Amino acid sequence: MGCGRLGRRAGAALVGAGGEVHALRRDVSGLPEGFYAVPADLAKRADRMLPEVDAMVITLPPPEAAGGYTTVLRHLAAALPQLPARTVFVSSTRVFEGYAGRADPAPVLTEDDAPQPLGERARSLLDGEQAARDLFGALVVRPAGIYGPGRDRMLRTVREGRPIAHRRRTNRIHEEDLARILVALLEHPDPPTLLHAVDEAPARLGEVVTHIADRLALPVPPTVEPDPGHGTVMSGALRKQLFGRLRHPDFRSGYDAMLADLRR
């Protein structure tokens, strides 16, 4: 359910492996070849039953409809002829934003740590996690900042020389690796009920923009003032234990690949 950039990448991997992919979204134009389009707006009750599927990945951002995730996911459950054997709900490490104001040394957060949402979006994501568990018995994946082709905010920041919080603690995952994790969760014989999808190198934002600036032969963006640091440090130990090394284990590998693609 939901088939944006991440859903299309994961779906393409499944199609390439011989799977059948049904893509449910309001606007089904532009879907990759081999996807079965399922036009639906689940802010409202579906007027027909959806196809029966073995597994489901929900990559829907927090809905703006009244009731948020709870309403939309209830409409989804009511429209399915039967519940899939496995459902994966994609949330976000944003649910830990309450930890971000802590001074150094920051705790390394694992799947055992309780979320601390502050804003409406983080609270909505937590509501979505619980609704997905209640309705589908879903596994929950919490990715950190997703980057990759088409997700180039850091590249634009460096090119435009915009000030940035150099000391801020950050975590990320390349979209390619995140898609591979989603597919692996669908296939794993004994998957975890909760997984943090983060790479192996939490880093200060200044390290990231300095690396990109060096590759682009541009000045490093200035530091915002004040720059108190803060941010979170997420552990990817469970992800690594289950699925091994990522294709892009740190931001250097990921951004170098992005820049190489742009040059081509």
C-alpha positions in Angstrom: 0.0 0.0 0.0 1.5 3.3 -1.1 3.9 3.0 -4.0 6.2 6.0 -4.1 9.9 5.9 -4.8 10.6 3.3 -2.1 7.7 1.1 -3.0 8.6 1.1 -6.6 12.2 0.1 -5.8 11.2 -2.7 -3.5 8.5 -3.8 -6.0 10.9 -3.9 -8.9 13.2 -6.2 -6.9 10.2 -8.5 -6.3 9.2 -8.5 -9.9 12.8 -9.2 -10.9 12.7 -12.3 -8.7 9.6 -13.6 -10.3 7.0 -12.1 -7.9 3.7 -10.5 -8.7 3.3 -6.9 -7.4 0.1 -5.0 -6.9 0.6 -1.3 -6.4 -2.2 0.4 -4.5 -2.3 4.2 -4.7 -4.6 7.0 -5.6 -2.7 7.9 -8.8 -1.4 4.8 -10.6 0.2 6.6 -13.5 3.9 6.2 -13.9 4.1 2.8 -12.2 7.0 0.5 -13.4 6.4 -2.1 -16.0 5.3 -5.4 -14.5 3.3 -3.8 -11.7 -0.5 -4.4 -11.4 -2.1 -1.0 -10.8 -4.8 -0.9 -8.0 -6.3 2.6 -8.0 -7.8 3.3 -4.5 -8.2 6.2 -2.1 -8.4 4.6 1.4 -9.3 7.8 3.1 -12.7 6.6 2.1 -14.2 3.1 2.3 -13.3 1.1 -0.7 -16.2 0.4 -3.1 -14.7 -3.0 -4.1 -12.6 -5.7 -2.7 -8.8 -5.6 -3.2 -6.8 -8.4 -4.7 -5.8 -11.3 -2.4 -2.1 -11.1 -1.6 0.4 -13.2 0.3 2.3 -10.2 1.8 1.9 -6.5 2.0 4.3 -3.5 2.5 2.8 -0.3 3.8 4.9 2.7 2.8 2.2 5.3 3.3 3.3 8.7 4.9 1.1 10.0 7.7 -2.3 10.5 6.1 -4.0 13.9 6.2 -7.5 12.4 6.3 -9.5 12.6 9.5 -8.4 9.8 11.8 -5.0 9.5 10.2 -3.5 6.0 9.9 -6.2 4.4 12.0 -9.0 5.3 9.6 -7.0 4.5 6.5 -5.7 1.1 7.7 -9.1 0.1 8.9 -10.4 0.8 5.4 -7.6 -1.2 4.0 -8.3 -4.2 6.3 -12.0 -4.1 5.4 -11.2 -4.2 1.7 -8.9 -7.2 1.8 -10.5 -10.6 1.1 -8.2 -12.1 3.7 -5.2 -10.8 5.8 -1.8 -11.4 4.2 0.5 -13.9 5.9 3.0 -11.1 6.4 2.7 -7.3 6.6 5.5 -4.8 6.9 4.7 -1.2 8.1 7.3 1.4 7.3 7.5 4.0 10.1 10.5 6.3 10.9 13.1 6.9 13.6 11.4 10.3 14.0 9.5 8.6 16.8 12.7 9.1 18.9 12.8 12.9 18.4 12.4 13.5 22.1 15.9 12.1 22.7 17.4 14.6 20.2 18.0 17.4 22.8 20.3 15.4 25.0 23.9 16.6 25.3 26.9 14.5 24.5 27.5 11.7 25.0 24.1 10.7 23.6 22.6 7.3 24.2 22.8 4.8 21.4 19.2 3.9 20.8 18.1 0.3 20.0 14.9 -1.5 19.3 14.5 -1.9 23.1 14.3 1.8 23.7 10.9 3.4 24.2 9.9 6.1 21.5 9.7 9.7 22.6 7.5 11.6 20.1 7.2 15.3 20.3 5.5 16.6 17.2 2.2 15.6 15.5 4.0 13.7 12.7 5.9 11.5 15.2 2.7 10.8 17.2 0.9 9.9 14.0 3.6 7.4 13.0 3.3 5.7 16.4 -0.4 5.5 16.0 0.2 3.9 12.6 2.6 1.4 14.0 0.0 0.3 16.6 -2.9 0.2 14.2 -0.8 -1.9 11.7 0.1 -4.3 14.5 -3.5 -4.6 15.7 -5.1 -5.0 12.3 -2.4 -7.0 10.4 0.1 -8.3 13.0 2.6 -6.1 11.1 6.3 -6.1 11.5 7.5 -2.4 11.9 10.5 -1.0 10.2 11.8 2.4 11.4 14.2 3.9 8.8 16.5 6.8 9.5 16.9 9.7 7.0 16.4 8.1 3.6 18.7 9.3 0.8 19.5 8.2 -2.7 18.7 9.1 -6.3 16.1 11.9 -6.3 16.6 12.4 -2.5 19.4 14.9 -2.9 18.7 17.6 -0.2 22.3 17.4 1.1 23.7 17.8 -2.3 21.6 20.9 -2.9 22.6 22.3 0.5 26.3 22.1 -0.3 25.9 23.5 -3.9 23.9 26.4 -2.5 26.2 27.0 0.5 23.4 27.1 3.0 24.4 27.2 6.6 23.8 23.9 8.5 24.2 22.5 12.0 27.6 20.9 11.7 27.5 19.4 15.2 24.1 17.7 14.9 24.1 13.9 15.3 22.4 12.2 12.4 21.5 8.7 11.1 20.6 7.6 7.6 19.9 4.7 5.2 20.3 4.6 1.4 17.0 3.9 -0.4 18.5 1.0 -2.2 19.5 -0.7 1.0 16.2 0.1 2.6 14.3 -1.5 -0.3 16.5 -4.6 0.1 15.7 -4.8 3.8 12.0 -4.7 3.1 12.2 -7.5 0.6 14.4 -9.5 3.0 11.8 -9.1 5.8 9.1 -10.5 3.6 11.2 -13.6 3.0 12.9 -14.1 6.5 11.7 -17.3 8.2 11.8 -15.7 11.7 11.8 -11.9 11.3 11.9 -9.4 14.2 8.7 -7.6 15.0 10.6 -4.3 15.1 13.7 -3.2 13.2 15.7 0.0 12.9 16.8 0.4 9.3 20.0 2.5 9.7 23.4 2.2 8.2 26.6 1.5 10.1 27.9 5.1 10.5 25.9 7.6 12.6 27.7 10.9 11.8 27.7 14.6 12.6 26.1 16.6 9.8 29.3 18.5 9.4 31.1 15.3 8.4 28.5 14.6 5.8 28.6 18.0 4.1 32.4 18.2 4.3 32.6 14.9 2.4 30.2 16.1 -0.2 31.9 19.5 -0.6 35.2 17.7 -1.0 33.8 15.5 -3.8 32.2 18.5 -5.5 35.3 20.7 -5.0 33.1 23.3 -3.3 33.5 25.3 0.0 32.1 23.5 3.0 28.8 25.2 4.0 29.1 27.4 7.1 27.8 26.4 10.5 24.6 27.9 11.9 24.9 29.8 15.1 24.2 28.7 17.7 25.0 25.0 16.9 24.2 23.0 20.1 24.7 19.6 18.5 21.9 17.4 19.7 20.2 14.8 17.4 20.1 11.0 17.9 22.4 8.1 17.6 20.7 4.9 16.4 22.1 1.4 16.5 21.9 -0.8 13.4 23.3 -3.9 15.2 20.1 -6.0 14.9 19.8 -5.1 11.2 23.4 -6.1 10.6 23.0 -9.4 12.6 20.0 -10.4 10.5 20.9 -9.2 7.0 24.7 -8.6 7.0 26.5 -5.7 5.4 24.8 -3.0 3.4 25.6 -2.0 -0.1 26.2 1.5 1.2 27.3 1.0 4.9 28.0 4.7 5.4 27.3 8.1 3.9 30.6 8.2 2.0 29.7 5.1 -0.1 26.1 6.3 -0.6 26.9 9.9 -1.7 29.8 8.8 -3.8 27.5 6.5 -5.7 24.9 9.3 -6.1 27.5 11.7 -7.5 28.9 9.0 -9.9 25.4 8.5 -11.2 24.9 12.2 -11.8 28.2 12.4 -13.7 27.1 9.6 -16.0 
